[in-house]
Amino acid sequence: MPERSYRILLWTLALLGIGLDQSTKYGMFAWLKNQPEHTALTYQAEQGPGFQVQARHEYNKDKGQYEPQVNAGALFGWLGDKAYANNVFAVISLLAALAIVYWSFKGNTAHDRWLCLALGLILAGTVGNLYDRVVFSGVRDFLDFYWTSEKVHHWPTFNIADCCLVCGAGLLLVQSFASGTATEKQPQTTTVAATH
């Protein structure tokens, strides 16, 4: 009986993740474009943390219109102030996406459900943010958590693609430990079976 293939799971997750990421980005930035401070409060504790959606825009004098404010850098805005940052991270994203596509066609990958799940999420996040880097010269972020009611201390703003990347990387880490443990146990089982 042939082993079950989970490659369809990988591609389904990737396509759904990309679609969700792009639809939420376009939707939020269109909705919040004319809102005060380009934000909408979603949750606020009486004393303490809260959450809001935030889609900041910048006025482009040359075009005479507001455009999305983007993060040209990486996680936490790393290197965002460098002119070359967006292009460098776009190339890295493209290479990562191509590597995942190649990895997805390897025989062992298709039969590992957790690996396919992780790679599908990582591919969704990578392509979602790559699209932004190519079209908007940076990543559009809109999910904003803050720790105090004065909205002073914020977690760096992020998006659905970032969520996919973090969840996928976490799953990949768990999967690598789990498969490593299974590989370590396998020789012992074989030895026991051979002695009986």
Residue pairs with C-beta under 8 A, 6 or more apart in sequence:
3 111
4 111
5 110
5 111
6 110
6 111
6 112
6 113
6 116
6 117
7 104
7 109
7 110
7 116
9 113
9 116
9 117
9 120
10 104
10 109
10 116
10 117
10 119
10 120
10 123
11 104
11 120
12 120
13 116
13 117
13 120
13 121
13 123
13 124
14 120
14 121
14 123
14 124
14 127
15 124
16 124
17 120
17 121
17 123
17 124
17 125
17 128
17 160
17 161
17 164
18 124
18 127
18 128
18 131
20 160
21 124
21 125
21 128
21 129
21 159
21 160
21 161
21 164
22 128
22 131
24 142
24 159
24 160
25 132
25 140
25 142
25 159
25 160
28 53
28 55
28 142
29 55
29 57
29 68
29 140
29 142
31 40
31 55
32 38
32 39
32 40
32 53
32 54
32 55
32 142
33 55
33 57
33 66
38 54
38 55
38 56
38 57
39 52
39 53
39 54
39 55
39 144
40 52
40 53
40 54
41 50
41 52
42 50
42 51
42 52
42 53
43 50
43 51
43 52
44 50
44 51
44 149
45 149
46 149
47 149
48 147
48 148
48 149
49 145
49 146
49 147
49 148
50 145
50 146
50 149
50 151
51 143
51 144
51 145
51 146
52 144
52 146
52 151
53 142
53 143
53 144
54 141
54 142
54 143
54 144
54 157
55 68
55 140
55 142
56 68
56 69
57 66
57 67
57 68
57 69
58 66
58 67
58 68
58 69
59 65
59 66
59 67
60 66
60 67
67 136
68 136
68 140
70 132
70 136
70 137
70 138
70 139
70 140
70 141
71 77
71 80
71 138
71 139
71 141
71 157
72 79
72 80
72 82
72 85
72 86
72 89
72 137
72 138
72 139
73 79
73 80
73 81
73 82
73 85
73 86
73 89
74 80
74 85
74 89
75 156
75 162
76 156
77 156
79 85
79 88
79 89
80 138
86 133
86 137
86 138
89 133
90 130
90 133
90 134
93 126
93 127
93 129
93 130
93 133
94 130
96 122
96 126
97 123
97 126
97 127
97 130
100 119
100 122
100 123
100 126
101 123
103 109
103 119
104 110
104 116
104 119
104 123
109 115
109 116
109 119
110 116
112 175
112 179
114 171
114 174
114 175
114 178
115 172
115 175
115 179
117 168
117 171
118 168
118 169
118 171
118 172
118 175
119 168
119 172
120 168
121 164
121 165
121 167
121 168
121 171
122 164
122 165
122 168
122 169
122 172
123 168
124 161
124 164
124 168
125 161
125 162
125 163
125 164
125 165
125 166
125 168
126 161
126 165
128 159
128 160
128 161
128 164
129 139
129 159
129 161
129 162
129 165
132 138
132 139
132 140
132 161
133 139
139 159
139 161
140 159
141 156
141 157
141 158
141 159
141 162
142 157
142 159
143 157
143 158
143 159
143 160
144 154
144 155
144 157
145 154
145 155
146 152
146 153
146 154
146 155
147 153
147 154
147 155
